[in-house]
Amino acid sequence: TAGIRALFMEKLDVDQEVAEILVDEGFSSLEEIAYVPISEMLEIEAFDEDTVTELRNRARDALLTEAIASEEGLEGMEDQLINLEGMTRVTAGKLGLAG
């Protein structure tokens, strides 16, 4: 749970108390915070609607940033795969998409 708490503190830019509340309430990933029904998060006594909305937005932003960084890391990968012996464009494309 210390790792999850640290992740929330870094990616959501929250203090230790907020991160601990999220962990105590059973959240273990940014995806859960971003996409769990808002009503579920509103059940947390310490959070009002503005806080929940902000946490969800920050989680979605963090996930989007990670996805973009991952995509950028894959740029040019297809060309490298095509240069492998016996590799076809179709196979390289599938491998590139699969990550």
N, C-alpha and C positions, 0 to 999 in steps of 0.2 A: 504493500500500500504506500510505502514511502516513495517508490518510483512513480506511481500513479499521481500522488499528491504533487510531486515535483513537476511532472508533465503538465498538470493543470495549472500550476503556478506560472510555468514558463509560457505555455501556449495560449492560455486564457488571460494572462497578465492579472492574476488575482493573488491576494495574500494567502498566507497559510491557513487562516481560519476558513475562508471560503472553500479552499481546496479540500480541507478536512471535512467540511459539511458535505461536499459532493461525494467524497469517498465513503463517509459514514452512511450516506443515503443509497449507496450501492452502485454509484457510477464508476465505471472503470475505463472508459474511452471517450475520446472527443466525439465519436460518432453517436454515442448514446446521448450526450448532452445536446448535440446539434439536432437530432432527429426524434428523440423521445417525445410523445405527445406533451404539449405545453401544460396540460392539466396535471400531468404527473409531477412536473417540476414545481407547479404552484402549490402542491401539497406540502412542500418543504417550508416549515414554519419561518425559517430565517430569511426566505426570499420573497420579495414582492414581484409583481408582474414586470416592472421595469428591469429588475435584476435578472429575472429569468430570460427576458427578451435579449438583454445585453449578453448574457452568458451564451445563449444559443447562437447569436450573431458572431461572437468571438470564436466559438467552436467551429462554425461553418467557415469563417474566414481562415482559420488555421488549417482546416482540412483542404480548402481550396489552394492555399499557399503550398501545402505539401504536394498536392496533385500537380500543380504547375512546375514545381521544382523537380518532381519525378519525371514529368514529360520532357523538360529541358535536358535532363540527364540522358534521355533516350534518343535525342536528336543525333543523327549521324550513326546511330547504332545499326540501322538497317543497311547502310552502305558497308559497314564493317562485316556484317553477317554475309552479305552477298559475295564478298571476296573470299569466303571460306570455300574450300574445294567441295564440289557436289551440291552447293547451296543454290536454290532457285529463288526468284523474287517472291513468289507466293509463300514459300516456307519462311523466308526471312521476314516478310511482312507479318506473318502469323506469330513468329517468335518475338518480333518487336512489340506487337500489341499485347502479347501475353506477359511481357516484362521478363 
